[in-house]
């Protein structure tokens, strides 16, 4: 029920805005401003407001400040806007500014809201009468806005008032930790003093750690939820909450689902907390008290916190099939629940066999979602499409795309950058070149300000797919592609280094494959940046006698996982990489690390790599007729394998 209500919130918000317009047209009194602000404050703590409702709040506050809709330059407290209402309005408006500024289509609303925020701060002089939670709200708003607001005298007055409330025991941990985060951020900002030096932040953190054990499961869940709404990473602020979670013997499923969702949003993957979370989920499943929507939330959260879970781990072998089976037992699924389940499976790259989870399959989850009769929001559709691409489920993706409507295409222009980036990459990865959503996603991407590294990496690979597979489509802006490409190259180099080492310090598999090539007398490059990717080993045309050959080494992180066994199926992202490298004239050979490690001797490994090379390299060369070791091979760096005594310079 909680998941169903959460899904209904945006639709209720749209109806609220529509009712307000109807009331105004009929000349009836508008809803009380205090009730409207409080409603929006509650809504905003769960999901962004629709443009219609945000515009309604803005117009109501504007009318109150200008008396009867007068000149905005003469805004004053002529109306009855009290400090608590100003605090509510600021909290709502400030949280939406980044979303508005990131979407070109929402620029008019941004231009209407930003000056109102500035004027409200000027009018907020007396804060001593505000409740403790609103003091913390205002401090958070100042922190989000940054200089010059965060350096204004108001920040000091708020800190003084919060300290007074702390000393008089008027603050709960759910208010203390967000306020402590804001004070840490204000102290660390340029001009904010020594980093992390605000003494009140430490007082709040210490007090919260002392009080949290008495808060119980409900208090811990509420505190984590409040922290998950902040742009906060792994901070000492969360350790006290984590200790409380680890000490819980059991937890009500609703609170457990909320807590897991908050932990996943915070990426709080502390080992004791993660072990406690898996234990609590197991206890709830044992008591058969988990709703399918809660099972979906738990699966997505645990998978997000354990992306490197091995195919034989307790999560993949034990909990994942049980949660999937519990959710799949429902006749239909809420779109949000189906999207969460598929996202969780994609996060751990797992496609359990149907017999392990009561016959549930990814395509079946999509059909249960469509069978609910509820509209699939664009963000949910983008998430499902990406999950299907990663899990190698084109049929499930096609079923969803066939159900998309004109409303989905129209919504793309107003989508957030994350949704646009995911949608664009997914459609191109699935080769849905003729779908109407792709053209809309391209149009939206050209005017979107992508800022997060994950978004830019998706855009970079999408630009390469456009260039190689859809050359007639209008390209993305050159500056956007250049910026994204630089970040993309850096991220791929770091990922390759983490997985296989470097040419100077290769990992075991990279060293052994390079050594096998040296034993065959084949000059090669190691960790070469080419075709927009980092290629583990490269044989240039001068060595192959034809097309250049790229040898890619695949760890478990590159492969889909079954139940308690390794798989030979690559995840969708790796398949896209191979496809695009091949499109640029390369021959790609894949070496699976678990299969390579199973070869019992050096001779077996040399024989194995020779058999893979034979179709692409002359038989005499593959049999060992080339020149081994260092030097340059057609401009490519030479390999540094151990077996053949190579040792040339590598890129």
Secondary structure, 3 states (H helix, E strand, C coil): CHHHHHHHHHHHHHHHHHHHHHHHHCCCCCCCHHHHHHHHHHHHCCCCCCHHHHHHHHHHHHHHHCCCCCCHHHCCCCCCCCHHHHHHHHHHHHHHHHHHHCCHHHHHHHHHHHHHHHHHHHHCCCCCCCCHHHHHHHHHHHHHHCCCHHHCHHHHHHHHHHHHHHHCCCCCHHHHHHHHHHHHHHHHCCCCCCCCCCHHHHHHHHHHHHHHHHHHHHHHHHHHHHHHCCCCCCCHHHHHHHHHHHCCCCCCHHHHHHHHHHHHHHCCCCHHHHHHHHHHHHHHHHCCCCCHHHHHHHHHHHHHHCCCCCCCCHHHHHHHHHHHHHHHCCCCCCHHHHHHHHHHHHHCCECCCHHHCCCCCHHHHHHHHHCCCCCCCHHHHHHHHHHHHHHCCHHHHHHHHHHCCHHHHHHHHHCCHHHHHHHHHHHHHCCCCCCHHHHHHHHHHHCCCCCCHHHHHHHHHHHHHHHHHCCCCCCCCHHHHHHHHHHHHHHHHHHHHHHHECCCCECHHHHHHHHHHHHCCCCCEEEEEECCEEEEEEECHHHHCCCCEEEEEECHHHECECCCCCCCCECHHHHHHHHHHHHCCCEEEEEEHHHHHHCCCHHHHHHHHHHHHCCCCCHHHHHHHCCCCCCCECCECCCCCCCCCCCCCCC
